[in-house]
Amino acid sequence: MFRPLSVYLGWRFSRAKRRNRFISFISVASILGIAIGVGALILGLSAMNGFQRELESRILSVLPHGQLYAAEDAVANWGDLVGRLEAAPGILAAAPFVPLEGLLSKGAKLKAVQLQGVLPALEGRISQLEPYLNGASLNLLQPGERGLILGKAIAEQLELAVGDSVSLLLPAPGAQGFGSPRRHSFTLVGILSLGGQLDTVLGYTHLEDAQALRELDDEVMGFHLRVDQVLAADQLTMNAAMPLPAPFYVSSWMNSQGNIYRDIQLVRTLMIVVLLLVMAVASFNIVSTLVMAVNEKKGDIAILKTMGAGPWQIRGAFVVQGMLNGVAGVVVGGLLGGLLATRLSEMVAGYERLTGHRLLNPEVYFIDFIPTEFHWADLWLVTGSALALIFVATLYPAWRAGRLLPRQLLGEA
């Protein structure tokens, strides 16, 4: 049976009972350090994947990717402009809107809101709200009925339930500042539950109701856009606005929510760097283990060399011994990290129920839970990087072992 000498010797060295218990302790410590580093990195990357998934599935599926706001007068021929915008490169859909900024009032409770007057048929191509409306849809907004869809946090703050009436205080059209507000009665027809900061700011009503309150005929104040490349939303929105006959202010989700995306990428990078350094420290504990193992096995090395074993076979044996210890740590860490990564959300939710402490405040963060999404590519990246660090850590003691001469070893003995 073919069995390379270096592999065989490394296997025997790793299984041999050590006379020095301190070497065993350092070996176990290095294995545990590697396992903890690998598991923590897999767990952290899975959490970052989860945050990015929630950013894309919640914020970017609900908020428009781009927005055009009329710089001067309201836009009258908005139907033609919708067609021109959708014909622009990279624009998947466009929809008109009219903003309403005011105060919602229910009894003694007040809440500042920025409502969007939208056409459900067109806005439905921009914002995928249905999954967060408990089976309802934007079609609940009917012209002339003054219906409202509000974020869950707004409804809870005002103690509103579906079907309740609420007053919207708006300044008189053309008034400077808030002035003497006008009170308008609305009915809550839907509650939007995204589970985060957007629940405190989002609100929708029908476009025609918003136009009537702002005394616009069939005019709109701007357009919501959906693009095919979300990371290029700024440029695509600008390119679509340039040919239009009227001037518009241009913005995108990168202006309002881009800091979240940048924070996720920054945290991911810092996490990889820090935890790779942790794994490097744990890996280089193998250096100490192998150096002491070489000193302990000088007699064995001398006998092997006198029997004809070459320097590279001796070096290979100690590389194999170090790699076996490292592989044990990588396997344990990979299994532990992968298992915990698939259950991270449940474990954090259990901790929050047990302690009564919420880790993510929905008034501050865009979600109120710790998401997770395990990727096999992350597992291979982390374990591959750890094995590379371990291999590098074995080179010096293995090289030193190969340079030892039998006469030196026997002389010391």
C-alpha positions as CSV (number, residue, x, y, z in Angstrom):
1,M,0.0,0.0,0.0
2,F,1.5,3.4,-1.0
3,R,2.0,5.7,1.9
4,P,4.3,8.7,1.7
5,L,6.9,8.7,4.5
6,S,6.3,12.3,5.4
7,V,2.5,11.8,5.8
8,Y,3.0,8.6,7.8
9,L,5.6,10.2,10.1
10,G,3.5,13.3,10.6
11,W,0.5,11.2,11.5
12,R,2.5,9.2,14.0
13,F,4.1,12.3,15.5
14,S,0.6,13.9,16.0
15,R,-0.7,10.7,17.7
16,A,2.3,10.0,19.8
17,K,2.0,10.6,23.6
18,R,4.0,13.6,24.5
19,R,6.3,13.6,27.5
20,N,5.9,17.4,27.9
21,R,2.3,18.2,28.9
22,F,2.9,21.9,28.2
23,I,3.2,21.0,24.5
24,S,-0.1,19.3,24.6
25,F,-1.7,22.3,26.3
26,I,-0.3,24.7,23.6
27,S,-1.5,22.3,20.9
28,V,-5.0,22.2,22.3
29,A,-5.0,26.0,22.8
30,S,-4.0,26.6,19.1
31,I,-6.8,24.2,17.9
32,L,-9.4,26.0,20.0
33,G,-8.1,29.4,18.9
34,I,-8.4,28.4,15.3
35,A,-11.8,26.9,15.8
36,I,-13.1,30.1,17.6
37,G,-11.7,32.4,14.9
38,V,-13.1,30.3,12.0
39,G,-16.5,30.0,13.7
40,A,-16.7,33.7,14.6
41,L,-15.8,34.8,11.1
42,I,-18.4,32.5,9.4
43,L,-21.0,33.7,11.9
44,G,-20.1,37.4,11.3
45,L,-20.1,37.1,7.5
46,S,-23.5,35.3,7.7
47,A,-24.9,38.2,9.7
48,M,-23.5,40.8,7.2
49,N,-25.1,38.7,4.4
50,G,-28.3,38.9,6.3
51,F,-28.2,42.6,6.7
52,Q,-27.5,43.1,3.0
53,R,-30.3,40.7,2.1
54,E,-32.7,42.7,4.3
55,L,-31.5,46.0,2.8
56,E,-32.2,44.7,-0.7
57,S,-35.5,42.9,0.1
58,R,-37.0,45.5,2.4
59,I,-35.6,49.0,1.8
60,L,-34.8,48.6,-1.9
61,S,-38.0,46.7,-2.7
62,V,-40.1,49.4,-1.0
63,L,-38.3,52.7,-1.5
64,P,-37.9,54.1,-5.0
65,H,-34.4,53.6,-6.4
66,G,-34.4,57.2,-7.8
67,Q,-36.5,60.3,-7.4
68,L,-37.1,63.4,-9.4
69,Y,-38.7,66.4,-7.8
70,A,-39.9,69.4,-9.8
71,A,-37.5,72.3,-9.3
72,E,-40.0,75.0,-10.3
73,D,-43.7,74.5,-11.1
74,A,-45.8,71.3,-10.8
75,V,-45.6,69.0,-13.9
76,A,-48.8,68.9,-16.0
77,N,-48.0,66.5,-18.8
78,W,-46.8,63.8,-16.4
79,G,-48.2,60.9,-18.5
80,D,-45.8,61.7,-21.4
81,L,-42.9,62.1,-19.1
82,V,-43.5,58.7,-17.5
83,G,-43.2,57.2,-21.0
84,R,-40.0,59.1,-21.7
85,L,-38.5,58.1,-18.4
86,E,-39.3,54.4,-18.9
87,A,-37.6,54.6,-22.3
88,A,-34.4,55.8,-20.8
89,P,-31.5,53.3,-20.4
90,G,-31.6,51.4,-17.1
91,I,-35.0,52.6,-16.0
92,L,-37.5,49.8,-15.3
93,A,-40.5,51.8,-14.2
94,A,-41.6,55.3,-13.3
95,A,-44.6,56.7,-11.3
96,P,-45.8,60.2,-10.4
97,F,-46.2,61.4,-6.9
98,V,-47.4,64.4,-4.8
99,P,-45.9,64.8,-1.3
100,L,-47.9,65.9,1.7
101,E,-46.0,67.2,4.7
102,G,-48.1,67.8,7.8
103,L,-49.2,66.5,11.2
104,L,-51.4,63.5,11.9
105,S,-53.6,64.1,14.9
106,K,-55.6,61.5,17.0
107,G,-57.0,62.9,20.2
108,A,-54.1,64.6,22.0
109,K,-51.4,62.7,20.0
110,L,-49.5,64.3,17.1
111,K,-47.1,62.8,14.6
112,A,-45.2,64.6,11.9
113,V,-45.5,62.7,8.6
114,Q,-44.4,62.9,5.0
115,L,-47.1,61.2,3.0
116,Q,-46.8,60.3,-0.7
117,G,-49.7,60.7,-2.9
118,V,-49.4,57.9,-5.5
119,L,-51.2,56.0,-8.2
120,P,-51.5,52.4,-6.9
121,A,-51.3,50.9,-10.4
122,L,-48.0,52.7,-11.3
123,E,-46.5,52.8,-7.8
124,G,-47.0,49.1,-7.5
125,R,-44.2,48.7,-10.1
126,I,-41.9,50.8,-8.0
127,S,-42.6,49.6,-4.4
128,Q,-43.3,46.0,-3.6
129,L,-45.4,46.7,-0.5
130,E,-47.8,43.8,-0.6
131,P,-45.6,41.4,1.5
132,Y,-45.6,43.9,4.3
133,L,-49.3,44.8,4.2
134,N,-50.7,41.6,5.8
135,G,-52.3,40.5,2.6
136,A,-53.5,43.9,1.5
137,S,-52.2,46.1,-1.3
138,L,-52.0,49.6,-2.6
139,N,-55.3,49.1,-4.3
140,L,-56.9,49.9,-1.0
141,L,-56.2,53.5,-1.8
142,Q,-59.2,54.7,-3.9
143,P,-59.6,58.2,-5.3
144,G,-61.9,60.5,-3.3
145,E,-62.0,58.2,-0.2
146,R,-59.0,59.7,1.6
147,G,-57.6,56.4,2.6
148,L,-54.2,56.2,4.3
149,I,-51.6,53.4,4.5
150,L,-49.2,54.1,7.4
151,G,-46.1,52.5,8.9
152,K,-46.7,50.3,11.9
153,A,-44.8,52.6,14.3
154,I,-46.9,55.6,13.3
155,A,-50.1,53.7,13.8
156,E,-48.9,52.4,17.2
157,Q,-47.8,55.9,18.3
158,L,-51.2,57.3,17.4
159,E,-53.0,54.2,18.7
160,L,-54.7,53.6,15.3
161,A,-56.3,50.5,13.9
162,V,-57.5,49.8,10.4
163,G,-60.8,51.6,9.9
164,D,-60.0,54.4,12.4
165,S,-60.3,58.0,11.4
166,V,-57.4,60.3,11.8
167,S,-56.9,64.0,11.1
168,L,-54.2,65.4,8.8
169,L,-53.2,69.0,9.5
170,L,-51.8,70.7,6.5
171,P,-50.8,74.3,5.8
172,A,-53.1,76.2,3.5
173,P,-51.8,76.0,-0.2
174,G,-49.4,78.8,-0.9
175,A,-49.0,79.7,2.8
176,Q,-45.5,80.6,4.1
177,G,-44.5,78.3,7.0
178,F,-47.1,76.2,8.7
179,G,-49.4,79.2,9.4
180,S,-53.0,78.3,10.2
181,P,-53.4,74.6,9.4
182,R,-56.4,73.1,7.8
183,R,-57.7,69.9,9.2
184,H,-58.6,67.0,6.8
185,S,-60.1,63.7,7.8
186,F,-58.6,60.5,6.6
187,T,-59.3,56.8,7.2
188,L,-56.6,54.2,7.9
189,V,-57.0,51.4,5.4
190,G,-53.7,49.6,5.8
191,I,-50.7,49.2,8.1
192,L,-47.2,48.7,6.7
193,S,-45.1,46.4,8.8
194,L,-41.4,46.4,7.7
195,G,-40.0,45.9,11.2
196,G,-37.6,48.9,11.3
197,Q,-37.0,52.6,10.9
198,L,-39.2,52.8,7.8
199,D,-42.2,52.1,9.8
200,T,-41.8,55.5,11.5
201,V,-41.8,57.5,8.3
202,L,-43.7,55.8,5.5
203,G,-47.2,56.8,4.6
204,Y,-49.3,56.7,1.4
205,T,-52.5,58.1,0.1
206,H,-54.1,58.3,-3.4
207,L,-52.6,60.7,-5.9
208,E,-55.9,62.4,-6.6
209,D,-56.6,63.0,-2.9
210,A,-53.1,64.6,-2.6
211,Q,-53.7,66.7,-5.7
212,A,-57.0,68.0,-4.3
213,L,-55.4,68.9,-0.9
214,R,-52.6,70.8,-2.7
215,E,-55.1,72.4,-5.2
216,L,-53.3,70.8,-8.2
217,D,-55.4,69.9,-11.2
218,D,-53.9,66.9,-12.9
219,E,-50.3,68.0,-12.0
220,V,-47.7,66.1,-10.0
221,M,-44.6,67.2,-8.1
222,G,-42.2,64.5,-9.3
223,F,-41.5,60.9,-10.2
224,H,-40.4,57.7,-8.5
225,L,-38.0,55.5,-10.5
226,R,-37.0,51.9,-10.4
227,V,-33.7,51.0,-12.0
228,D,-32.0,47.8,-13.1
229,Q,-28.7,48.5,-11.4
230,V,-29.3,49.7,-7.8
231,L,-25.7,50.6,-7.2
232,A,-25.7,52.9,-10.2
233,A,-29.0,54.5,-9.3
234,D,-27.5,58.0,-9.0
235,Q,-26.1,58.0,-12.5
236,L,-29.1,56.3,-14.1
237,T,-31.5,58.7,-12.5
238,M,-29.4,61.7,-13.6
239,N,-29.2,60.4,-17.2
240,A,-33.0,59.9,-17.3
241,A,-33.6,63.5,-16.0
242,M,-31.3,65.3,-18.4
243,P,-33.4,65.1,-21.6
244,L,-36.7,66.2,-19.8
245,P,-38.0,69.6,-20.7
246,A,-38.5,70.8,-17.1
247,P,-35.7,71.0,-14.4
248,F,-35.8,68.4,-11.6
249,Y,-33.9,67.9,-8.4
250,V,-32.4,64.4,-8.6
251,S,-31.9,62.0,-5.7
252,S,-31.6,58.3,-5.1
253,W,-31.7,55.7,-2.4
254,M,-28.0,56.2,-2.0
255,N,-28.7,59.7,-0.6
256,S,-31.1,58.6,2.0
257,Q,-30.1,55.0,2.8
258,G,-26.7,54.6,1.1
259,N,-25.0,55.0,4.5
260,I,-26.5,51.7,5.5
261,Y,-25.0,49.9,2.5
262,R,-21.6,51.5,3.1
263,D,-21.7,50.6,6.8
264,I,-22.4,47.0,6.0
265,Q,-19.5,46.8,3.6
266,L,-17.2,48.6,6.1
267,V,-18.2,46.3,9.0
268,R,-17.7,43.3,6.8
269,T,-14.2,44.4,5.8
270,L,-13.2,45.2,9.4
271,M,-14.6,41.9,10.6
272,I,-12.6,39.9,8.1
273,V,-9.4,41.8,8.9
274,V,-9.8,41.5,12.7
275,L,-10.8,37.9,12.7
276,L,-8.1,36.9,10.3
277,L,-5.6,38.4,12.7
278,V,-7.2,36.4,15.5
279,M,-6.8,33.2,13.4
280,A,-3.2,34.3,12.5
281,V,-2.4,34.5,16.2
282,A,-4.0,31.1,16.9
283,S,-2.2,29.6,13.9
284,F,1.2,30.9,15.0
285,N,0.7,29.1,18.3
286,I,1.4,26.1,16.1
287,V,4.9,27.5,15.6
288,S,5.5,27.1,19.4
289,T,4.0,23.7,19.4
290,L,6.2,22.4,16.5
291,V,9.3,24.1,17.8
292,M,8.9,22.3,21.1
293,A,7.9,19.1,19.3
294,V,11.1,19.3,17.2
295,N,13.2,19.6,20.4
296,E,11.3,16.7,22.0
297,K,11.9,14.5,19.0
298,K,15.5,15.2,18.3
299,G,16.4,11.6,18.9
300,D,13.8,10.3,16.5
301,I,15.0,12.8,13.9
302,A,18.6,11.5,14.3
303,I,17.5,7.9,13.9
304,L,15.4,8.7,10.8
305,K,18.3,10.5,9.2
306,T,20.8,7.8,9.9
307,M,18.3,5.3,8.3
308,G,18.3,7.5,5.1
309,A,15.4,9.9,5.6
310,G,16.1,13.1,3.7
311,P,15.7,16.7,5.0
312,W,12.6,17.3,3.0
313,Q,10.9,14.2,4.3
314,I,11.6,15.3,7.9
315,R,10.3,18.8,7.0
316,G,7.2,17.3,5.4
317,A,6.5,15.2,8.5
318,F,6.4,18.3,10.7
319,V,4.3,20.2,8.2
320,V,1.8,17.4,8.2
321,Q,1.8,17.3,12.0
322,G,1.1,21.0,12.2
323,M,-1.5,20.8,9.5
324,L,-3.3,18.0,11.2
325,N,-3.7,20.1,14.3
326,G,-4.8,23.1,12.2
327,V,-7.3,21.0,10.2
328,A,-8.9,19.8,13.4
329,G,-9.4,23.4,14.5
330,V,-10.7,24.4,11.0
331,V,-13.2,21.5,10.9
332,V,-14.5,22.2,14.4
333,G,-14.8,25.9,13.7
334,G,-16.4,25.4,10.3
335,L,-19.1,23.0,11.7
336,L,-19.7,25.2,14.7
337,G,-19.9,28.4,12.7
338,G,-22.1,27.0,10.0
339,L,-24.5,25.5,12.5
340,L,-24.8,28.7,14.5
341,A,-25.1,30.8,11.4
342,T,-28.2,29.0,10.3
343,R,-29.8,29.6,13.8
344,L,-28.4,33.0,14.6
345,S,-31.7,34.9,14.3
346,E,-33.5,32.4,16.4
347,M,-30.8,32.4,19.1
348,V,-30.8,36.2,19.3
349,A,-34.6,36.3,19.4
350,G,-34.5,33.9,22.3
351,Y,-31.9,36.0,24.1
352,E,-34.1,39.1,23.6
353,R,-37.2,37.3,25.0
354,L,-35.2,35.9,27.9
355,T,-33.6,39.2,28.9
356,G,-36.2,41.7,27.7
357,H,-33.5,43.7,26.0
358,R,-33.8,44.5,22.3
359,L,-30.5,44.6,20.5
360,L,-31.7,46.7,17.5
361,N,-34.0,49.6,18.2
362,P,-36.4,49.9,15.2
363,E,-36.4,53.7,15.7
364,V,-32.7,53.8,15.0
365,Y,-32.0,50.8,12.7
366,F,-33.7,49.8,9.5
367,I,-34.7,46.4,11.0
368,D,-35.4,45.3,14.5
369,F,-33.8,41.8,14.4
370,I,-30.5,40.2,13.7
371,P,-30.7,38.6,10.2
372,T,-28.5,35.8,8.9
373,E,-27.8,34.1,5.6
374,F,-25.2,31.4,5.4
375,H,-23.2,31.2,2.1
376,W,-21.1,28.1,1.3
377,A,-18.7,30.5,-0.5
378,D,-18.0,32.2,2.8
379,L,-17.2,28.8,4.4
380,W,-14.7,27.9,1.7
381,L,-13.1,31.3,1.8
382,V,-12.7,31.3,5.6
383,T,-11.5,27.7,5.9
384,G,-9.2,28.1,2.9
385,S,-7.7,31.3,4.4
386,A,-7.2,29.6,7.8
387,L,-5.5,26.6,6.2
388,A,-3.2,28.9,4.3
389,L,-2.2,30.7,7.5
390,I,-1.6,27.3,9.3
391,F,0.6,26.1,6.4
392,V,2.7,29.2,6.6
393,A,3.0,28.8,10.4
394,T,4.4,25.3,10.0
395,L,7.2,26.3,7.6
396,Y,9.8,27.7,10.0
397,P,9.8,24.8,12.6
398,A,9.7,22.2,9.7
399,W,12.6,23.9,7.9
400,R,14.6,24.0,11.2
401,A,13.9,20.3,11.8
402,G,15.2,19.4,8.3
403,R,18.5,21.3,8.9
404,L,19.4,19.4,12.0
405,L,22.3,16.9,11.6
406,P,22.5,13.5,13.2
407,R,25.9,14.1,14.8
408,Q,24.5,17.3,16.4
409,L,21.5,15.5,17.7
410,L,23.4,12.5,19.0
411,G,26.0,14.8,20.5
412,E,23.2,16.6,22.5
413,A,21.7,13.2,23.5
